[in-house]
Every structure is written in C-alpha cells, then in structure tokens.
Amino acid sequence: MSQYQVDESGFYGEFGGAYIPEMLHSNIEHLKNNYLKLIYEDKFQEEFQALLKDYVGRPSPLYYAKRLSEKYGAKIYLKREDLNHTGAHKINNTIGQILLAQRLGKKRIIAETGAGQHGVATATVCALMGIECIVYMGKIDIARQAPNVARMRMLGAEVRPALSGSQTLKDATNEAIRDWINNPEDTHYIIGSVVGPHPYPDMVARFQSVISEEMRWQLQEHEGTELPDYIVACVGGGSNAAGAYYHYLDEPSVKIIAVEAAGKGIDSGESAATSVLGSMGIIHGSKTLLMQTEDGQIVEPYSISAGLDYPGIGPQHAHLINSGRAQVYSATDEEALASVLELCRLEGIIPALETAHAFAVLDKMEFKKDDIVIVNLSGRGDKDLATFTEYLNQQSGEQKTDQ
C-alpha cells in the first residue's frame, strides 16, 4: 500500500479523517463501507468507462506545446482536460458519483461550487440521469461566474446563493452540508474536490485518477517513457491535481508541483496560499492545513479565481506537501492573468483562470532541455471572459498612457 494513499482509518499521515455531525454519521458510514465495493463492480466500471468515452469524450489528448516548449527550454505537454464535455476535469468525478448515488438509492443530489465548473458538471449528470439537483454557490461567485450559473439553470438545476461569510466557496460548502444534515435519507452530496470527510477525498481522487492513467500510456506513445520529470497542477481543494498525480505518487523520479493562488501576494492579507499560510485544523469534516487565526477562526481566502479561493486544501495534498513529496509554488492574480495571455498567444488555447496559475510557475522553475513537463490543463476559460476582457482593457489603457 502506498504511503501517499489513504489508510484504513481514513487518514493520509496526520491529515484526513471524518469529523462530522451525528446526523450524518450513518450516511458517511454507509458510503465508507460500500464505495469501494460498488465502484469496482464490473457493471459499474462498464457503465463508468462507457460514459467517459462516449459522453465526456475521453481520453483527453496529451498535447505537445511546441512554442511553449521553445520558450521555457523543456518538452512541455498539456493534458487537455479543458476538452472534456462541460469544459473541465470535474465531469470525471460527477459521472462516477451519480452512478454511485443511483446504486445507493438516492433521489436528490446537492453540490457546492465556486467557479461553477463542478456545479455545471453536477447539473449535467443529474439531467442525464433525471435526478433533482440543487447547487449551492456563494453570492459573489454567482455574480462573477454568470455564464456557468446560466448553464446550470438551463440544465434544470436550482442554484441557491450562499449569503453568509465571504459568500464564496467555503460558504457554499457550509450551506450544502446544512442541507445534507436536514435531508440525510434521500440525498447524496456530490463533493467536487478532494476535501470533506473520509471517504470523499479518496473517492474523488479515484474517479479523477483516469487523468494520470491516460497520461502514462500517452507519454509512452510520445516519448517512449511513461514517466515525465515534472507534473504541474493548480491546487485549491485539489481534485485536478489529485487525478494528475495519482498514478505517479510512488515514482520518486517524477517531481510533483502544486501551485496555489497567492492572490494579491502571499503576505498581502488577500491570498489563498493555504500550505504557506495554513496550520493544522478541521474544515468541512476533515483535518488538514487551514488558513485560520490563533484561536481557530477561519481566515477568509482571496483569489481572482473562484475555484482556488478555499481556505483549506485536500488532506492528501497536505500530506504530500508535509512529507516533501510535493513541492509548492504560488502565483498571484497578475501572474495568472499574464499566463492566460501567454498561452492564448503561444498555443491558441484560452485556459480557465484556475488553470492559468499552473502555467504561471513555468518561469519560476529551472528546466534542462530534455526535461519532460506535463501541465494539467484542468479547464477552459469561457467562464472567465468577463475578467479577461477587463484585464485586456486595463492593459490597452496602460499602453495608451505610456504612449
């Protein structure tokens, strides 16, 4: 058994566990006792793989980014999760969880979302299976991710605003948990990241592990080896990263790079760089690294990207970072926006703001010319066009001033 995977008690080293209200105990126990048995049944896997292929459009390409490679002096490949149906990696997990919910006899689905990609992916699979769907989303995120809110509503989901706290992802998660406590019998909560009480971090990582499973054979086809030198992914809660790292955790030659959102700067007071600013704490049913005050109050995170401004980090990532297996970088809002334009203009690809953080660290790293680097391109940027337009207008305004 890998030292980087979950143990029988639901922990990754010191991190993980299930710290939950009594009302959810039977739900979580039932899930914990059945998820592995159910998801590895032949019939489940047959249905899951068929939907990934014919509905999601997998395998997603592993694309050699020629101009990006020339600029950074390494062989840079992009794992194109942005080409999945719904535009991100999130659909891999929601397909798996909706099939699981059906087998558990649940008639109602709830979810939380920040950037809206998980909300869209959940609404999509609920429409596909004809199941009621309620998505909780922070009021601020509803405003800044309007295209995804429209998609969810078109797909038949009810989008409920979270009005407490910072009105972002953390608060949407709080509301979803409250709903689940009130409706434990008929409701399954599709958590969108590798966070929450055990078995969620492990279950979500397993559904996302298709990313690295494909990467191994695709890289073999391209380069004659399954092993890159680096895998780079952005981390909020961290499901895209968990999927990209999954089949490489026990390959010590593969360096794992996690990129967090530094917001306006790590020490600015407006940041979401959890691994640097956080300490051990409990959030949403899991013990992990958490941005908090000395007396344990959660510090509100900030990032321009709605999917990365979470005050915690998945417990597996906390363990990978704590053990030294993963190396952490961070990127500011400005650096992420600059890397969006760079990818647009070098490779003709518009990435999501979350994903852009991963690209922003390429010029902070030292590569040898034969190094193979895989960047997990976790989502496409359609949902962020309003932010990008504002950035472009600001840039052209500055250019005019300079002239």
Protein Blocks (a to p, Z undefined) as FASTA:
>chain_A
ZZkbccfkopahjbgcjdddfklmmmmmmmmmmmmmmmmgfklmmmmmmmmmmmnopacd
ddddfklmmmnopacddddfklpghhiaklmmmmmmmmmmmmnopabdcdddfklmmmmm
mmmmmmmnopacdddddfklmmmmmmmmmmmmmnopacdddfehjlpaklmmmmmmmmmm
mmmmlpccddfbfedjdfklmmmmmmmmmmmmmmmmmmmmmnopabdfbdcdddfkopmm
mmmmmmmmmmmklccdddddekjojklopacbfklmpccddeehiacdddddfkopacdd
ddfblklmcfbdcfklmmmmmnomaccddddfklmmmmmmmmmmmnopacdfklmmmmmm
mmmpccdfklccddddfbcfklmmmmmmmmmmmmmmmmmmmZZ
